[in-house]
């Protein structure tokens, strides 16, 4: 049963592709029209494969299906794990007409996409994201890559999928912490581009957290529509696309400091968005009421309020210096001119940034921190 369902397209000329959103798609949807050759390689991980690998196989009836199962976790998003995908492709003698299938969350999607971009200089791939965060963010837009000990997602390639299949039924197996992490990225879209969506989220956040089917499909659709519009205008992040990184400069610093996987990406982004809103308020871009509004919604999503208790302002400055948005060594941040209006800028008072860092990572009580490191 494919209900409720929505569909949209990422418009990139001859590389355009559909995003299919519904419940009950996995195992029933025929994905062979997006497979050029006779063979596919499904890449998954140790958590997702036992749940959904058999169903994913049924989407490719009539094709030869091989599999690679990776260890699960952000800490494995590295060269060593990426090589496991190449090992599988080469051991099974896959040609450049093979299609890779990413079945899992953002880590699996990013690494499978990067492998597809690199294997024999580029083969097609399909995204089947199984976490909320990957469904609304990483599976759309063609960003692929791996982490480096000095910085998150610093090594990778742009490589667009052939199709994105989003089955909201997979979200029923997510732990609450993963749901919250995904909701952080949903909130981001309202903050950067769509204040009406932000208001809708304020009205429906509890239903979203409870995985209400119709509310979830609508939230995913509107999130993907926002990202698809931005990507269509700026595929390779020459300017506009960077607004999708609201909270990410702070968040990536948290993830790197904590050790990849100790904080979920969405948890770090949630705290990062609080920090971006705080700095926007200090710079006079955002009113106090709007800053409070941002904080209330993020709190309702059960996301952490502050960074790791051991993290200092100097830790932030050191780690934020390694960020893809920086130009010629100058720090650039995504800030809010208003709710629904984000801007990427390096033109801000550094003393106000220091004040934000002191407020969030200065002298404070450890009970407000996430407490997982």
C-alpha positions, 0 to 999 in steps of 0.5 A: 500500500503506497499511502500517503504519498508525495513526489517531487523532482530535483531539477538539474537538467539531464541529471534531474531525478525524482524523490518518491515519498510514501509508506510501504514503498520498500519491498513493493516499489519497482526500482529497475527503471532507474538501473541501467545494467543487469547488476546492483550492489546494495550497501547497508550496515549491520543495524539496517540490513537485518531489518530491510535488506530483504525488502530492498532486494525485492525492489530489483527483481530480475537483477543480479543483487550483491551486498556489502554490509558495513559497520554502523556508526559515524566513527566508521565514515572513513577511508578504511570503511569506504574501501570495503565497498570497493572490495565488494565491487571488485571481488564480484567483478562489477563493471561501470554499468553497475548501480550502487544502492545506499540502504541506510542513514546518512553515513551509508548514503554519503559513503555509497555515493562517494564510492559511486562517484569514484568507482571506475570514475563514476557509476550510478547510484540510488538512495533509499534513506532509512532515517529521518535525517537522511530522508530530509537532508543527506539523501537529496542534493548529491553531496557525498563524502567521508570524515577526516580526524581534523574535520567532518565531510572534508573529503568527497564529491558531488554525485547525484542519485538516479532516484530517492525512495523514501519509505516513512515506515522505516522510521518506526524502528528508529530510537527516539534520539534518532527521531529528534536528530532528524527533526533538527534538520526539518526545523532548519528548513523553516528557519532558513527559507520558509517561515510558514513551514516554521509555524506549521512545525510549531503547530505539529511538532508533537505529532511529528515526534510521535511519527504521525504518518500524514504529518511525517509525509508532509514534513518530509515533502516540504523539507525535500522541496526546500532542499531541491529548490536550493540545489537546483539553483546552486548544485555545487555550493557556489553561494546560495546552497551554503544556507543549508548549513545553518548551525553546521559550523558550530555543530561540526565543531561539536561532532569533531570535538566529541568524537564522531558518533558520540553526538548525533549529527542532528543533535549537534546541529540543533545546538548549533542552530541555537548558537547561530540564533543567539549570535544573530540576536547579538548582531541585531539581525534577529529580535529577542522574541524570535531567538526565544522562538527558535530555542523553544521549538528546538527544545520541544524536539528534545535536542540538547541545549548546550555543547559538551561541558568540557568544550571551551570557546577556544576549542570552537574557534580552532575547530571552526577554522576547518570548515568548507564555507571558509574563504582564504582563512576567513570564517563564514557563518550562516546567520538569520536576517529574520526567521525564514531568511538566512544569509552566509556571511563573514562580515560580523563582529568577532567579539559578538561571536566570542560572546556567543561562545562564552554563553554556550561554552563558558562557565556553566553547569554540566547538567545542561550538557548532553552528558554522553561523552 
